[in-house]
């Protein structure tokens, strides 16, 4: 897996990053030497979250906390980790802060839990997927990538390698490649090119299946894609 | 994995079984000592398919070929391996031949290829999934189980162990358990209880994702579910 030294110099803003998924990604990327900005509705909360990761990783950690819009303006790699019910309104609000050429990596899953239903069921999204909804709401000069839906937030927040592949879907090949490189920085994760953004609808649904399996079997499930040549996992 | 000696005495009728998926399942089950009836629209074609498997497995193979309705009447474990576009009409036609207490295992995936679209996309099914459509079309005394969607037909038809889990969904726990036992008879397959039949919609969709990955990366992809305790895989 080739690592791109350029990414370490480009901060990753994790928008809505104080939840388990955002904190887990932040932890893993900061450990890998990436520069991370945790975004939150409240600057103070973001800074507290950043300080918690700093304490865990040590002085060399490059992490800070900002209010979401400020985080958005300070980075051109934006990782979105918010519940589906907050996704659209947040993106509308952040749109003016996004800089042209930015990449928005969306991990949103339209779980029915967002409207009081079950986390093992999904809502239908008019555009086909939460990621395609995101693509409609960002400036045209921002590329949307769907990825990281199927990683267990609990395991991300721990110290062990994960046992899960990350299927990356995007209509922008360069943005998809950068995202796969970021995925490969998480120990135990293999990135896979999942093709166009429209395929995100299936990857999002898989999360609901995994949530159901977690409830039924008491685990922290993930997926591995088997049967592909080594060239597929990069 | 406990094996149920009772299943070997109960024939499995593979309805629409002369295609790659049906032939692959037949091969694996006959090798495992199960009794299989290949069903086809034409009795002669079914018998030719059965003879081909007999030649491959040897004299001890318990396999025969029948017209679909006859196969249906002769067995109470029915495995359906037909393209989505043929599923509903076939089930309506077979309904009178199904005996009360039968189990219908449905592996149908509503691929858009069925209406001239892409095999990496799916059609929306009013009932939620092809399996739920099947459940509406069979007699009420027949239990529907959704399983085997994600196995590569090419690999099933080969001699090597597979590298794929089979997520089994059903509203009938006993039928689901019997199906998981049948799945465990295929080398390399781990069955997983996927909960209610409605969850089949996600498992069906995964096949479209795998088809897309196969096209993009030139492989025969499958899935493994990670992160669950051993008790989940049985």
Interface residues (C-beta under 8 A of the other chain):
Chain A: X120 X121 X152 X155 X163 X164 X167 X192 X193 X194 X195 X198 X199 X201 X202 X203 X205 X206 X208 X209 X210 X212 X213 X214 X216 X217 X218 X219 X220 X221 X222 X223 X224 X225 X226 X227 X228 X229 X231 X232
Chain B: X120 X121 X152 X155 X163 X164 X167 X192 X193 X194 X195 X198 X199 X201 X202 X203 X205 X206 X208 X209 X210 X212 X213 X214 X216 X217 X218 X219 X220 X221 X222 X223 X224 X225 X226 X227 X228 X229 X231 X232
